[in-house]
Amino acid sequence: MKKLVLATMLVVAFSAIPAFAAVQNIKVSGDIDSTYLYRENFDLGRNVIGDEVQSLFLTQATLRVDAELTENVQAVLRLINERAWGEEDDPSTNNTDVDLNLAYVTLKEMLYQPLMVVAGRQDFRYGNSLVMDSIGPNNIATGALATIAQDLTKRKALDAIRAILDYNPLTVEVFLAKVDANTLTAVSDDDDDIDLYGTNLNYKVGDEWNSELEGYFFAKIDKTPGSASASNKGDKNDSIYTPGLHASTNPIKGLNVQGEVAWQGGNKVTSTTVGGNNQKREAMAAQALASYQVPLEATKEWNPVVSGVYTYVSGDSNVSDDNTVTTAAYANEASREKWTAWDPLFENQGGGTVYNTLFDLTNLHIITASAQVNPIEDVTAKVSWTGMWLDKKVPNGRTLTLRQPDGGTSSTADVTRDDEVGYEIDAQLAYNYTEDVTIGASFGWFVPGDLFVGEEAPNIHNDTTASQALVNVDVNF
C-alpha cells in the first residue's frame, strides 16, 4: 500500500500546480471495496479432500485521475491494488503492488468535427456484452487475484485505439486492440501477436420507444507459435470472425426488450502437430432479454422489476475428433470436421455467480428469471434462478473440466448422456448507507443436474451443491 499512498500524494501535489499549467480541470476519484468471501465445493465434490472450503477477506482499491487539458483533450489514469488480507509477507503474491488499470487519452474533433480518437489502455463494450466487452472473459484473469478469486477482479481493460464517428443518430466505431504482443525482442520473426479488430454501428431510431439498432463485426487473429506456427507448411492462424446484430426497444412504459444474434467463422487450430489441424468454424450465439418494471399501484413503493433472459451458445458434437494430421506429407490438409462450438471471445455476463466461475460460455442453453424490489428506503433485494442445459451432449465415458476460482481446474468423474447441467439460485441485498457507501451481500447455490454422476462408487461422485457467500462494503470518493 506504500506505492498507493505515494501515488495519492503525487496526484494531490499535481493538482496544486499553479494556474499556468496546461490543465483546465483535474478530478481525483476512486473506491475501496472490502469483501469477505466464502466458497465451498466448487469441484462439485469430485476430489473429496477435507471440506474444500475457501474463506478469506479481500480489498480492492482504485485511484483515478481525469485531467482535462483543453476542451478537446482529456487524459485518464487509473491505478489498482487487489489483495487478500494478511499476505504481505508472501513475496510470490506481490499483493501490495499497484497496477495500471486504465491509461488513455481522448482527442475530440480530431481532423474534423465528428471524429473522436481514444488511445491507450481502456474499457469499452458493445451490445449486451454477449460478444465484446474489454473486461471479458470474466472468469479468467491475471494479477494478484488470479490464484485466489480471479472471477472477482476489477483489473480488466484492453490496450486499444478506437476511432468514433458521431453522425447523430448514427455512431460508427472502429478499433484495433492488442490482446497479447508476445515477442518484443529483435528476432528473425516476431509475428506472433494476438490481435483484435472490430467495428460497431449504433443507430438510434428516434421513435417513441427509444429503439436502438446495432451491427458489429469483430476479428481475433492468433498468431501464437504452438497454436499456429508460420514455420510449418500448411499451418494457419487461429482466427475468429464474428458478425452480429443487437436491438433494444421499449414498447410500453417500464418494459425493455432486447435481442442479439451473432455468428462465428474462421479457422480453429485444434492440434500443434506438424501442419496443425485446421477446422472451419461455424458457431452461433443468440440472446433474448425482457425487463419489466411492474406499474401496480399497490406495489409502486417497492419498485418491483421482473426480468427474464434466454441465452444460446452452440456446442460441438464431437470435440475430440479433430482428424489430427501427423505427417508432413499431408501438412496442408484441413480436417473434414467443422468446429461448431461457440468461442466466448470477450463476453461479460453472469459475473459473481457460481456457474459463471465453473463453466465457459459455450455449448449451453441458459434461462434466467429474476425479481427485484426495494422493500425499504435505500435497500434493494434481488432473487434469481438460472437453469442450464447442454446444446450438444457429451459422449459416454468423458469427463468435463471445471474452472476453479483460484485459476486452476478440476476434472469431473465420468458424466452421463443427459443434457441437464443444473440450476443456480442467487440472492442479493444492497444497502445504500450513504450516497457514497454501499453495503452488499450475495449468496449463491449451484445444484448439479443429471449430467453429473452421483455416489455410485466411493470418492468419484460429482453431484455436490457448490455454494458461495460474498459480503462487502464499497466506498466511493
Secondary structure, 3 states (H helix, E strand, C coil): CHHHHHHHHHHHHHHCCCCCCCCCEEEEEEEEEEEEEEEECCCCCCCCCCCCEEEEEEEEEEEEEEEEEECCEEEEEEEEEEEECCCCCCCCCCCCCCEEEEEEEEECCCCCCCEEEEEEEECCECCCCCCEECCCCCCCCCCCCCCCCHHHCCCCCEEEEEEEEEECCEEEEEEEEEEECCCCCCCCCCCCCEEEEEEEEEEECCCCCCCEEEEEEEEEEECCCCCCCCCCCCCCCEEEEEEEEEEEECCCCCEEEEEEEEEEEEEEEEECCCCCEEEEECEEEEEEEEEEECCCHHHHHHCCEEEEEEEEECCCCCCCCCCCCCCHHHCCCCCCCEECCCCCCECCCCCCCHHHHHCCCCCEEEEEEEEEECCCCCEEEEEEEEEEEECCCCCCCCCCEEECCCCCEEECCCCCCCCEEEEEEEEEEEEECCCCEEEEEEEEEEEECCCCCCCCCCCCCCCCCEEEEEEEEEEEC
